[in-house]
Amino acid sequence: MWNEFKKFAFKGNVLDLAVGVIIGAAFGKIVSSLVDDIIMPIIGFATFGADFSELTYNTIKYGAFLQSVMDFFLTALAIFFFIRIITRYRKKEEAKPAAPIPDAKEELLVEIRDLLKEKR
């Protein structure tokens, strides 16, 4: 059961979907911060201090936007390293070829080879 789970969880499609969801959520925070902390205060300033939600003066919170951008990049960096580790692990598993099971013909050829080596 554990092996089946590993095969499912480490499939390329599942990992791609997980990365897409996480990066999408992090990018959504950037967009929300851009609208809430940068664009809406500018629009409020352009309309002489009117904030559309509370109708009060609002300042531009560029620090909150920069923090959202930093959070996005840190999340993306963490996911990059995680996927890199998984890819290396997957390559190591693929590099271990299973020993082929010789059929009857191959066994006979190996015996003939060994007998010829002994005669030399």
N, CA, C and O atoms as a Tinker XYZ file with bonds, in Angstrom:
   480  protein
     1  N      0.822000   -1.185000    0.000000    73     2
     2  CA     0.000000    0.000000    0.000000    64     1     3
     3  C      0.875000    1.261000    0.000000    63     2     4     5
     4  O      0.561000    2.242000   -0.674000    81     3
     5  N      1.973000    1.223000    0.763000    73     3     6
     6  CA     2.871000    2.376000    0.812000    64     5     7
     7  C      3.488000    2.638000   -0.558000    63     6     8     9
     8  O      3.593000    3.788000   -0.984000    81     7
     9  N      3.896000    1.569000   -1.250000    73     7    10
    10  CA     4.490000    1.728000   -2.582000    64     9    11
    11  C      3.485000    2.312000   -3.573000    63    10    12    13
    12  O      3.847000    3.137000   -4.412000    81    11
    13  N      2.238000    1.891000   -3.479000    73    11    14
    14  CA     1.206000    2.449000   -4.344000    64    13    15
    15  C      1.011000    3.941000   -4.081000    63    14    16    17
    16  O      0.845000    4.736000   -5.006000    81    15
    17  N      1.034000    4.300000   -2.796000    73    15    18
    18  CA     0.899000    5.710000   -2.449000    64    17    19
    19  C      2.069000    6.521000   -2.984000    63    18    20    21
    20  O      1.867000    7.610000   -3.521000    81    19
    21  N      3.301000    6.007000   -2.847000    73    19    22
    22  CA     4.473000    6.716000   -3.357000    64    21    23
    23  C      4.378000    6.895000   -4.869000    63    22    24    25
    24  O      4.691000    7.967000   -5.387000    81    23
    25  N      3.951000    5.858000   -5.577000    73    23    26
    26  CA     3.809000    5.969000   -7.023000    64    25    27
    27  C      2.782000    7.036000   -7.391000    63    26    28    29
    28  O      2.979000    7.799000   -8.337000    81    27
    29  N      1.685000    7.083000   -6.638000    73    27    30
    30  CA     0.647000    8.089000   -6.909000    64    29    31
    31  C      1.132000    9.491000   -6.561000    63    30    32    33
    32  O      0.999000   10.414000   -7.365000    81    31
    33  N      1.691000    9.651000   -5.374000    73    31    34
    34  CA     2.054000   10.978000   -4.873000    64    33    35
    35  C      3.204000   11.602000   -5.652000    63    34    36    37
    36  O      3.261000   12.823000   -5.798000    81    35
    37  N      4.114000   10.786000   -6.150000    73    35    38
    38  CA     5.283000   11.327000   -6.830000    64    37    39
    39  C      5.165000   11.283000   -8.345000    63    38    40    41
    40  O      6.156000   11.479000   -9.048000    81    39
    41  N      3.971000   11.029000   -8.855000    73    39    42
    42  CA     3.758000   11.122000  -10.300000    64    41    43
    43  C      3.938000   12.566000  -10.709000    63    42    44    45
    44  O      3.674000   13.481000   -9.930000    81    43
    45  N      4.384000   12.764000  -11.922000    73    43    46
    46  CA     4.586000   14.122000  -12.418000    64    45    47
    47  C      3.310000   14.933000  -12.412000    63    46    48    49
    48  O      3.337000   16.113000  -12.062000    81    47
    49  N      2.187000   14.333000  -12.790000    73    47    50
    50  CA     0.927000   15.080000  -12.865000    64    49    51
    51  C      0.475000   15.559000  -11.501000    63    50    52    53
    52  O      0.016000   16.693000  -11.365000    81    51
    53  N      0.595000   14.716000  -10.491000    73    51    54
    54  CA     0.153000   15.086000   -9.143000    64    53    55
    55  C      1.030000   16.204000   -8.595000    63    54    56    57
    56  O      0.528000   17.165000   -8.013000    81    55
    57  N      2.337000   16.077000   -8.783000    73    55    58
    58  CA     3.239000   17.130000   -8.303000    64    57    59
    59  C      3.011000   18.433000   -9.052000    63    58    60    61
    60  O      3.025000   19.505000   -8.447000    81    59
    61  N      2.802000   18.356000  -10.354000    73    59    62
    62  CA     2.541000   19.571000  -11.127000    64    61    63
    63  C      1.276000   20.269000  -10.650000    63    62    64    65
    64  O      1.236000   21.494000  -10.542000    81    63
    65  N      0.253000   19.488000  -10.370000    73    63    66
    66  CA    -0.997000   20.060000   -9.880000    64    65    67
    67  C     -0.793000   20.715000   -8.521000    63    66    68    69
    68  O     -1.282000   21.821000   -8.288000    81    67
    69  N     -0.078000   20.048000   -7.625000    73    67    70
    70  CA     0.168000   20.603000   -6.290000    64    69    71
    71  C      0.959000   21.906000   -6.391000    63    70    72    73
    72  O      0.636000   22.888000   -5.722000    81    71
    73  N      1.986000   21.909000   -7.223000    73    71    74
    74  CA     2.783000   23.129000   -7.393000    64    73    75
    75  C      1.918000   24.242000   -7.971000    63    74    76    77
    76  O      2.012000   25.388000   -7.530000    81    75
    77  N      1.082000   23.924000   -8.946000    73    75    78
    78  CA     0.208000   24.934000   -9.537000    64    77    79
    79  C     -0.754000   25.539000   -8.535000    63    78    80    81
    80  O     -0.977000   26.749000   -8.535000    81    79
    81  N     -1.322000   24.708000   -7.685000    73    79    82
    82  CA    -2.261000   25.210000   -6.673000    64    81    83
    83  C     -1.547000   26.117000   -5.677000    63    82    84    85
    84  O     -2.047000   27.190000   -5.340000    81    83
    85  N     -0.381000   25.685000   -5.209000    73    83    86
    86  CA     0.342000   26.473000   -4.205000    64    85    87
    87  C      0.829000   27.796000   -4.790000    63    86    88    89
    88  O      0.673000   28.847000   -4.167000    81    87
    89  N      1.417000   27.748000   -5.982000    73    87    90
    90  CA     1.898000   28.975000   -6.617000    64    89    91
    91  C      0.717000   29.890000   -6.959000    63    90    92    93
    92  O      0.817000   31.109000   -6.821000    81    91
    93  N     -0.390000   29.307000   -7.402000    73    91    94
    94  CA    -1.579000   30.110000   -7.709000    64    93    95
    95  C     -2.113000   30.823000   -6.485000    63    94    96    97
    96  O     -2.498000   31.990000   -6.557000    81    95
    97  N     -2.138000   30.116000   -5.347000    73    95    98
    98  CA    -2.605000   30.755000   -4.118000    64    97    99
    99  C     -1.663000   31.875000   -3.693000    63    98   100   101
   100  O     -2.112000   32.940000   -3.271000    81    99
   101  N     -0.359000   31.635000   -3.804000    73    99   102
   102  CA     0.604000   32.672000   -3.426000    64   101   103
   103  C      0.515000   33.869000   -4.362000    63   102   104   105
   104  O      0.630000   35.010000   -3.912000    81   103
   105  N      0.313000   33.632000   -5.656000    73   103   106
   106  CA     0.193000   34.741000   -6.605000    64   105   107
   107  C     -1.116000   35.493000   -6.381000    63   106   108   109
   108  O     -1.186000   36.704000   -6.591000    81   107
   109  N     -2.149000   34.772000   -5.954000    73   107   110
   110  CA    -3.418000   35.429000   -5.624000    64   109   111
   111  C     -3.249000   36.443000   -4.509000    63   110   112   113
   112  O     -3.904000   37.485000   -4.508000    81   111
   113  N     -2.365000   36.142000   -3.550000    73   111   114
   114  CA    -2.089000   37.099000   -2.471000    64   113   115
   115  C     -1.424000   38.355000   -3.016000    63   114   116   117
   116  O     -1.700000   39.461000   -2.550000    81   115
   117  N     -0.547000   38.184000   -4.005000    73   115   118
   118  CA     0.100000   39.355000   -4.608000    64   117   119
   119  C     -0.938000   40.239000   -5.284000    63   118   120   121
   120  O     -0.927000   41.459000   -5.120000    81   119
   121  N     -1.829000   39.625000   -6.039000    73   119   122
   122  CA    -2.854000   40.397000   -6.748000    64   121   123
   123  C     -3.769000   41.099000   -5.750000    63   122   124   125
   124  O     -4.099000   42.272000   -5.925000    81   123
   125  N     -4.176000   40.386000   -4.708000    73   123   126
   126  CA    -5.037000   41.006000   -3.693000    64   125   127
   127  C     -4.337000   42.184000   -3.024000    63   126   128   129
   128  O     -4.941000   43.235000   -2.809000    81   127
   129  N     -3.063000   42.004000   -2.698000    73   127   130
   130  CA    -2.322000   43.085000   -2.068000    64   129   131
   131  C     -2.149000   44.264000   -3.015000    63   130   132   133
   132  O     -2.234000   45.419000   -2.600000    81   131
   133  N     -1.906000   43.969000   -4.280000    73   131   134
   134  CA    -1.759000   45.047000   -5.260000    64   133   135
   135  C     -3.035000   45.876000   -5.331000    63   134   136   137
   136  O     -2.982000   47.105000   -5.344000    81   135
   137  N     -4.175000   45.205000   -5.375000    73   135   138
   138  CA    -5.445000   45.919000   -5.461000    64   137   139
   139  C     -5.748000   46.651000   -4.157000    63   138   140   141
   140  O     -6.077000   47.837000   -4.166000    81   139
   141  N     -5.635000   45.930000   -3.023000    73   139   142
   142  CA    -6.027000   46.508000   -1.734000    64   141   143
   143  C     -5.063000   47.586000   -1.236000    63   142   144   145
   144  O     -5.489000   48.604000   -0.690000    81   143
   145  N     -3.765000   47.356000   -1.427000    73   143   146
   146  CA    -2.778000   48.234000   -0.795000    64   145   147
   147  C     -2.173000   49.273000   -1.732000    63   146   148   149
   148  O     -1.600000   50.256000   -1.262000    81   147
   149  N     -2.286000   49.081000   -3.039000    73   147   150
   150  CA    -1.677000   50.029000   -3.980000    64   149   151
   151  C     -2.738000   50.731000   -4.835000    63   150   152   153
   152  O     -2.830000   51.959000   -4.828000    81   151
   153  N     -3.516000   49.971000   -5.550000    73   151   154
   154  CA    -4.449000   50.566000   -6.526000    64   153   155
   155  C     -5.603000   51.297000   -5.843000    63   154   156   157
   156  O     -5.900000   52.439000   -6.196000    81   155
   157  N     -6.253000   50.663000   -4.880000    73   155   158
   158  CA    -7.415000   51.303000   -4.236000    64   157   159
   159  C     -7.044000   52.586000   -3.491000    63   158   160   161
   160  O     -7.802000   53.553000   -3.561000    81   159
   161  N     -5.901000   52.639000   -2.774000    73   159   162
   162  CA    -5.552000   53.933000   -2.163000    64   161   163
   163  C     -5.293000   55.029000   -3.193000    63   162   164   165
   164  O     -5.617000   56.192000   -2.951000    81   163
   165  N     -4.711000   54.670000   -4.341000    73   163   166
   166  CA    -4.491000   55.667000   -5.387000    64   165   167
   167  C     -5.828000   56.151000   -5.932000    63   166   168   169
   168  O     -6.017000   57.346000   -6.161000    81   167
   169  N     -6.750000   55.225000   -6.137000    73   167   170
   170  CA    -8.084000   55.617000   -6.610000    64   169   171
   171  C     -8.780000   56.467000   -5.551000    63   170   172   173
   172  O     -9.458000   57.441000   -5.875000    81   171
   173  N     -8.606000   56.091000   -4.280000    73   171   174
   174  CA    -9.177000   56.899000   -3.204000    64   173   175
   175  C     -8.579000   58.295000   -3.166000    63   174   176   177
   176  O     -9.285000   59.274000   -2.921000    81   175
   177  N     -7.265000   58.386000   -3.411000    73   175   178
   178  CA    -6.609000   59.698000   -3.451000    64   177   179
   179  C     -7.100000   60.500000   -4.645000    63   178   180   181
   180  O     -7.311000   61.709000   -4.541000    81   179
   181  N     -7.282000   59.837000   -5.769000    73   179   182
   182  CA    -7.752000   60.530000   -6.973000    64   181   183
   183  C     -9.184000   61.035000   -6.810000    63   182   184   185
   184  O     -9.591000   62.001000   -7.455000    81   183
   185  N     -9.943000   60.366000   -5.938000    73   183   186
   186  CA   -11.317000   60.810000   -5.697000    64   185   187
   187  C    -11.392000   61.653000   -4.424000    63   186   188   189
   188  O    -12.410000   61.672000   -3.732000    81   187
   189  N    -10.271000   62.360000   -4.128000    73   187   190
   190  CA   -10.202000   63.291000   -2.995000    64   189   191
   191  C    -10.408000   62.605000   -1.657000    63   190   192   193
   192  O    -11.169000   63.081000   -0.815000    81   191
   193  N     -9.717000   61.470000   -1.466000    73   191   194
   194  CA    -9.702000   60.814000   -0.163000    64   193   195
   195  C    -10.846000   59.877000    0.101000    63   194   196   197
   196  O    -10.966000   59.366000    1.214000    81   195
   197  N    -11.686000   59.631000   -0.863000    73   195   198
   198  CA   -12.814000   58.730000   -0.640000    64   197   199
   199  C    -12.342000   57.280000   -0.755000    63   198   200   201
   200  O    -11.791000   56.872000   -1.777000    81   199
   201  N    -12.567000   56.525000    0.295000    73   199   202
   202  CA   -12.298000   55.088000    0.264000    64   201   203
   203  C    -13.635000   54.412000    0.026000    63   202   204   205
   204  O    -14.587000   54.657000    0.768000    81   203
   205  N    -13.728000   53.584000   -0.972000    73   203   206
   206  CA   -15.010000   53.029000   -1.366000    64   205   207
   207  C    -15.619000   52.092000   -0.320000    63   206   208   209
   208  O    -16.835000   51.899000   -0.305000    81   207
   209  N    -14.804000   51.516000    0.544000    73   207   210
   210  CA   -15.380000   50.603000    1.534000    64   209   211
   211  C    -15.864000   51.335000    2.776000    63   210   212   213
   212  O    -16.919000   51.008000    3.319000    81   211
   213  N    -15.099000   52.323000    3.229000    73   211   214
   214  CA   -15.491000   53.037000    4.460000    64   213   215
   215  C    -15.657000   54.533000    4.235000    63   214   216   217
   216  O    -16.029000   55.257000    5.159000    81   215
   217  N    -15.393000   54.996000    3.055000    73   215   218
   218  CA   -15.477000   56.417000    2.708000    64   217   219
   219  C    -14.629000   57.280000    3.635000    63   218   220   221
   220  O    -15.075000   58.320000    4.120000    81   219
   221  N    -13.382000   56.825000    3.875000    73   219   222
   222  CA   -12.423000   57.602000    4.653000    64   221   223
   223  C    -11.122000   57.684000    3.871000    63   222   224   225
   224  O    -10.944000   56.985000    2.873000    81   223
   225  N    -10.216000   58.537000    4.326000    73   223   226
   226  CA    -8.920000   58.669000    3.668000    64   225   227
   227  C     -8.068000   57.442000    3.985000    63   226   228   229
   228  O     -8.014000   56.990000    5.129000    81   227
   229  N     -7.405000   56.910000    2.963000    73   227   230
   230  CA    -6.583000   55.708000    3.122000    64   229   231
   231  C     -5.206000   55.976000    2.527000    63   230   232   233
   232  O     -5.096000   56.638000    1.495000    81   231
   233  N     -4.162000   55.471000    3.164000    73   231   234
   234  CA    -2.801000   55.666000    2.656000    64   233   235
   235  C     -2.354000   54.441000    1.871000    63   234   236   237
   236  O     -2.920000   53.357000    2.010000    81   235
   237  N     -1.338000   54.629000    1.051000    73   235   238
   238  CA    -0.796000   53.532000    0.248000    64   237   239
   239  C      0.093000   52.664000    1.137000    63   238   240   241
   240  O      1.037000   53.156000    1.755000    81   239
   241  N     -0.211000   51.399000    1.194000    73   239   242
   242  CA     0.541000   50.453000    2.025000    64   241   243
   243  C      1.481000   49.633000    1.152000    63   242   244   245
   244  O      1.257000   48.444000    0.926000    81   243
   245  N      2.530000   50.275000    0.666000    73   243   246
   246  CA     3.433000   49.561000   -0.225000    64   245   247
   247  C      4.234000   48.493000    0.524000    63   246   248   249
   248  O      4.695000   47.533000   -0.094000    81   247
   249  N      4.405000   48.634000    1.813000    73   247   250
   250  CA     5.098000   47.621000    2.616000    64   249   251
   251  C      4.335000   46.302000    2.635000    63   250   252   253
   252  O      4.937000   45.231000    2.562000    81   251
   253  N      3.017000   46.381000    2.733000    73   251   254
   254  CA     2.204000   45.159000    2.717000    64   253   255
   255  C      2.296000   44.472000    1.362000    63   254   256   257
   256  O      2.319000   43.244000    1.276000    81   255
   257  N      2.349000   45.288000    0.294000    73   255   258
   258  CA     2.491000   44.713000   -1.052000    64   257   259
   259  C      3.853000   44.042000   -1.202000    63   258   260   261
   260  O      3.945000   42.928000   -1.719000    81   259
   261  N      4.917000   44.723000   -0.747000    73   259   262
   262  CA     6.251000   44.137000   -0.831000    64   261   263
   263  C      6.344000   42.848000   -0.011000    63   262   264   265
   264  O      7.017000   41.899000   -0.414000    81   263
   265  N      5.673000   42.819000    1.132000    73   263   266
   266  CA     5.665000   41.603000    1.946000    64   265   267
   267  C      4.967000   40.463000    1.213000    63   266   268   269
   268  O      5.414000   39.318000    1.287000    81   267
   269  N      3.885000   40.759000    0.509000    73   267   270
   270  CA     3.199000   39.731000   -0.279000    64   269   271
   271  C      4.085000   39.206000   -1.396000    63   270   272   273
   272  O      4.096000   38.007000   -1.677000    81   271
   273  N      4.827000   40.101000   -2.031000    73   271   274
   274  CA     5.750000   39.673000   -3.088000    64   273   275
   275  C      6.856000   38.796000   -2.503000    63   274   276   277
   276  O      7.214000   37.775000   -3.090000    81   275
   277  N      7.393000   39.185000   -1.359000    73   275   278
   278  CA     8.431000   38.379000   -0.701000    64   277   279
   279  C      7.885000   37.010000   -0.287000    63   278   280   281
   280  O      8.561000   35.995000   -0.452000    81   279
   281  N      6.672000   36.984000    0.248000    73   279   282
   282  CA     6.051000   35.711000    0.612000    64   281   283
   283  C      5.920000   34.798000   -0.600000    63   282   284   285
   284  O      6.156000   33.593000   -0.514000    81   283
   285  N      5.537000   35.395000   -1.743000    73   283   286
   286  CA     5.410000   34.616000   -2.977000    64   285   287
   287  C      6.749000   34.020000   -3.384000    63   286   288   289
   288  O      6.838000   32.833000   -3.696000    81   287
   289  N      7.794000   34.851000   -3.382000    73   287   290
   290  CA     9.097000   34.353000   -3.818000    64   289   291
   291  C      9.650000   33.308000   -2.856000    63   290   292   293
   292  O     10.268000   32.338000   -3.294000    81   291
   293  N      9.441000   33.485000   -1.559000    73   291   294
   294  CA     9.904000   32.483000   -0.603000    64   293   295
   295  C      9.144000   31.173000   -0.763000    63   294   296   297
   296  O      9.737000   30.098000   -0.670000    81   295
   297  N      7.833000   31.251000   -1.003000    73   295   298
   298  CA     7.039000   30.052000   -1.247000    64   297   299
   299  C      7.510000   29.356000   -2.517000    63   298   300   301
   300  O      7.678000   28.137000   -2.532000    81   299
   301  N      7.721000   30.120000   -3.575000    73   299   302
   302  CA     8.183000   29.536000   -4.836000    64   301   303
   303  C      9.568000   28.921000   -4.676000    63   302   304   305
   304  O      9.838000   27.864000   -5.248000    81   303
   305  N     10.446000   29.556000   -3.916000    73   303   306
   306  CA    11.783000   29.018000   -3.684000    64   305   307
   307  C     11.724000   27.715000   -2.895000    63   306   308   309
   308  O     12.431000   26.759000   -3.216000    81   307
   309  N     10.888000   27.674000   -1.870000    73   307   310
   310  CA    10.742000   26.446000   -1.085000    64   309   311
   311  C     10.199000   25.311000   -1.942000    63   310   312   313
   312  O     10.670000   24.178000   -1.838000    81   311
   313  N      9.227000   25.597000   -2.775000    73   311   314
   314  CA     8.671000   24.572000   -3.660000    64   313   315
   315  C      9.719000   24.118000   -4.668000    63   314   316   317
   316  O      9.802000   22.931000   -4.981000    81   315
   317  N     10.524000   25.057000   -5.181000    73   315   318
   318  CA    11.582000   24.702000   -6.122000    64   317   319
   319  C     12.548000   23.696000   -5.501000    63   318   320   321
   320  O     12.877000   22.684000   -6.120000    81   319
   321  N     13.003000   23.974000   -4.277000    73   319   322
   322  CA    13.939000   23.052000   -3.633000    64   321   323
   323  C     13.282000   21.717000   -3.315000    63   322   324   325
   324  O     13.919000   20.670000   -3.434000    81   323
   325  N     12.030000   21.740000   -2.917000    73   323   326
   326  CA    11.311000   20.500000   -2.629000    64   325   327
   327  C     11.201000   19.638000   -3.890000    63   326   328   329
   328  O     11.470000   18.438000   -3.845000    81   327
   329  N     10.813000   20.236000   -4.995000    73   327   330
   330  CA    10.687000   19.498000   -6.254000    64   329   331
   331  C     12.055000   19.025000   -6.730000    63   330   332   333
   332  O     12.171000   17.939000   -7.298000    81   331
   333  N     13.082000   19.824000   -6.506000    73   331   334
   334  CA    14.440000   19.420000   -6.892000    64   333   335
   335  C     14.883000   18.177000   -6.132000    63   334   336   337
   336  O     15.487000   17.276000   -6.714000    81   335
   337  N     14.590000   18.122000   -4.840000    73   335   338
   338  CA    14.932000   16.943000   -4.027000    64   337   339
   339  C     14.152000   15.727000   -4.511000    63   338   340   341
   340  O     14.714000   14.640000   -4.641000    81   339
   341  N     12.879000   15.903000   -4.775000    73   339   342
   342  CA    12.057000   14.786000   -5.252000    64   341   343
   343  C     12.568000   14.287000   -6.599000    63   342   344   345
   344  O     12.600000   13.080000   -6.838000    81   343
   345  N     12.969000   15.199000   -7.480000    73   343   346
   346  CA    13.478000   14.813000   -8.792000    64   345   347
   347  C     14.770000   14.017000   -8.659000    63   346   348   349
   348  O     14.959000   13.025000   -9.363000    81   347
   349  N     15.652000   14.435000   -7.775000    73   347   350
   350  CA    16.890000   13.673000   -7.550000    64   349   351
   351  C     16.586000   12.289000   -7.005000    63   350   352   353
   352  O     17.190000   11.304000   -7.428000    81   351
   353  N     15.656000   12.214000   -6.071000    73   351   354
   354  CA    15.267000   10.921000   -5.500000    64   353   355
   355  C     14.697000   10.019000   -6.587000    63   354   356   357
   356  O     15.003000    8.828000   -6.635000    81   355
   357  N     13.874000   10.585000   -7.455000    73   355   358
   358  CA    13.254000    9.823000   -8.536000    64   357   359
   359  C     14.312000    9.328000   -9.519000    63   358   360   361
   360  O     14.226000    8.200000  -10.004000    81   359
   361  N     15.315000   10.167000   -9.818000    73   359   362
   362  CA    16.383000    9.769000  -10.729000    64   361   363
   363  C     17.210000    8.627000  -10.150000    63   362   364   365
   364  O     17.626000    7.726000  -10.878000    81   363
   365  N     17.449000    8.665000   -8.829000    73   363   366
   366  CA    18.200000    7.580000   -8.194000    64   365   367
   367  C     17.438000    6.269000   -8.283000    63   366   368   369
   368  O     18.032000    5.215000   -8.508000    81   367
   369  N     16.128000    6.332000   -8.107000    73   367   370
   370  CA    15.330000    5.114000   -8.223000    64   369   371
   371  C     15.347000    4.583000   -9.643000    63   370   372   373
   372  O     15.416000    3.372000   -9.856000    81   371
   373  N     15.284000    5.491000  -10.630000    73   371   374
   374  CA    15.301000    5.072000  -12.028000    64   373   375
   375  C     16.672000    4.544000  -12.426000    63   374   376   377
   376  O     16.776000    3.695000  -13.311000    81   375
   377  N     17.728000    5.039000  -11.778000    73   375   378
   378  CA    19.080000    4.616000  -12.125000    64   377   379
   379  C     19.361000    3.177000  -11.699000    63   378   380   381
   380  O     20.243000    2.528000  -12.261000    81   379
   381  N     18.639000    2.684000  -10.733000    73   379   382
   382  CA    18.817000    1.313000  -10.276000    64   381   383
   383  C     18.039000    0.374000  -11.194000    63   382   384   385
   384  O     16.852000    0.130000  -10.975000    81   383
   385  N     18.706000   -0.152000  -12.223000    73   383   386
   386  CA    17.974000   -1.062000  -13.094000    64   385   387
   387  C     17.783000   -2.414000  -12.408000    63   386   388   389
   388  O     18.674000   -2.928000  -11.732000    81   387
   389  N     16.629000   -2.947000  -12.601000    73   387   390
   390  CA    16.352000   -4.260000  -12.036000    64   389   391
   391  C     17.165000   -5.292000  -12.808000    63   390   392   393
   392  O     17.296000   -5.217000  -14.030000    81   391
   393  N     17.705000   -6.252000  -12.073000    73   391   394
   394  CA    18.502000   -7.292000  -12.720000    64   393   395
   395  C     17.592000   -8.099000  -13.638000    63   394   396   397
   396  O     16.583000   -8.651000  -13.199000    81   395
   397  N     17.959000   -8.163000  -14.920000    73   395   398
   398  CA    17.099000   -8.910000  -15.837000    64   397   399
   399  C     17.155000  -10.407000  -15.540000    63   398   400   401
   400  O     18.200000  -10.961000  -15.198000    81   399
   401  N     16.035000  -11.015000  -15.680000    73   399   402
   402  CA    15.960000  -12.456000  -15.462000    64   401   403
   403  C     16.335000  -13.131000  -16.779000    63   402   404   405
   404  O     15.630000  -12.988000  -17.778000    81   403
   405  N     17.460000  -13.877000  -16.777000    73   403   406
   406  CA    17.885000  -14.500000  -18.023000    64   405   407
   407  C     16.969000  -15.664000  -18.403000    63   406   408   409
   408  O     16.514000  -16.432000  -17.555000    81   407
   409  N     16.721000  -15.762000  -19.683000    73   407   410
   410  CA    15.925000  -16.893000  -20.134000    64   409   411
   411  C     16.864000  -18.073000  -20.424000    63   410   412   413
   412  O     18.074000  -17.967000  -20.224000    81   411
   413  N     16.314000  -19.178000  -20.888000    73   411   414
   414  CA    17.089000  -20.401000  -21.077000    64   413   415
   415  C     18.203000  -20.205000  -22.098000    63   414   416   417
   416  O     19.302000  -20.727000  -21.910000    81   415
   417  N     17.946000  -19.467000  -23.170000    73   415   418
   418  CA    18.958000  -19.246000  -24.204000    64   417   419
   419  C     20.140000  -18.459000  -23.650000    63   418   420   421
   420  O     21.295000  -18.779000  -23.931000    81   419
   421  N     19.845000  -17.434000  -22.867000    73   419   422
   422  CA    20.909000  -16.622000  -22.301000    64   421   423
   423  C     21.745000  -17.428000  -21.325000    63   422   424   425
   424  O     22.965000  -17.272000  -21.283000    81   423
   425  N     21.113000  -18.286000  -20.540000    73   423   426
   426  CA    21.853000  -19.126000  -19.603000    64   425   427
   427  C     22.794000  -20.055000  -20.351000    63   426   428   429
   428  O     23.936000  -20.246000  -19.932000    81   427
   429  N     22.332000  -20.635000  -21.452000    73   427   430
   430  CA    23.190000  -21.505000  -22.250000    64   429   431
   431  C     24.354000  -20.729000  -22.851000    63   430   432   433
   432  O     25.477000  -21.230000  -22.891000    81   431
   433  N     24.094000  -19.508000  -23.320000    73   431   434
   434  CA    25.167000  -18.691000  -23.876000    64   433   435
   435  C     26.203000  -18.332000  -22.812000    63   434   436   437
   436  O     27.400000  -18.301000  -23.098000    81   435
   437  N     25.756000  -18.064000  -21.608000    73   435   438
   438  CA    26.683000  -17.758000  -20.512000    64   437   439
   439  C     27.537000  -18.978000  -20.206000    63   438   440   441
   440  O     28.742000  -18.846000  -19.990000    81   439
   441  N     26.939000  -20.161000  -20.183000    73   439   442
   442  CA    27.702000  -21.396000  -19.925000    64   441   443
   443  C     28.729000  -21.634000  -21.023000    63   442   444   445
   444  O     29.863000  -22.014000  -20.731000    81   443
   445  N     28.354000  -21.418000  -22.278000    73   443   446
   446  CA    29.283000  -21.606000  -23.394000    64   445   447
   447  C     30.435000  -20.615000  -23.282000    63   446   448   449
   448  O     31.592000  -20.975000  -23.497000    81   447
   449  N     30.118000  -19.361000  -22.943000    73   447   450
   450  CA    31.161000  -18.345000  -22.776000    64   449   451
   451  C     32.139000  -18.746000  -21.686000    63   450   452   453
   452  O     33.353000  -18.634000  -21.857000    81   451
   453  N     31.600000  -19.217000  -20.555000    73   451   454
   454  CA    32.463000  -19.629000  -19.457000    64   453   455
   455  C     33.334000  -20.807000  -19.832000    63   454   456   457
   456  O     34.502000  -20.848000  -19.447000    81   455
   457  N     32.800000  -21.769000  -20.575000    73   455   458
   458  CA    33.586000  -22.928000  -21.008000    64   457   459
   459  C     34.697000  -22.509000  -21.971000    63   458   460   461
   460  O     35.804000  -23.046000  -21.915000    81   459
   461  N     34.405000  -21.552000  -22.853000    73   459   462
   462  CA    35.427000  -21.069000  -23.774000    64   461   463
   463  C     36.530000  -20.322000  -23.037000    63   462   464   465
   464  O     37.696000  -20.414000  -23.420000    81   463
   465  N     36.184000  -19.584000  -21.987000    73   463   466
   466  CA    37.190000  -18.890000  -21.192000    64   465   467
   467  C     38.111000  -19.863000  -20.487000    63   466   468   469
   468  O     39.312000  -19.624000  -20.358000    81   467
   469  N     37.522000  -20.981000  -20.023000    73   467   470
   470  CA    38.334000  -21.982000  -19.314000    64   469   471
   471  C     39.326000  -22.649000  -20.244000    63   470   472   473
   472  O     40.432000  -22.980000  -19.817000    81   471
   473  N     38.968000  -22.856000  -21.499000    73   471   474
   474  CA    39.852000  -23.515000  -22.468000    64   473   475
   475  C     41.018000  -22.623000  -22.849000    63   474   476   477
   476  O     42.055000  -23.156000  -23.245000    81   475
   477  N     40.928000  -21.350000  -22.760000    73   475   478
   478  CA    42.002000  -20.433000  -23.158000    64   477   479
   479  C     43.051000  -20.438000  -22.149000    63   478   480
   480  O     44.049000  -19.731000  -22.293000    81   479
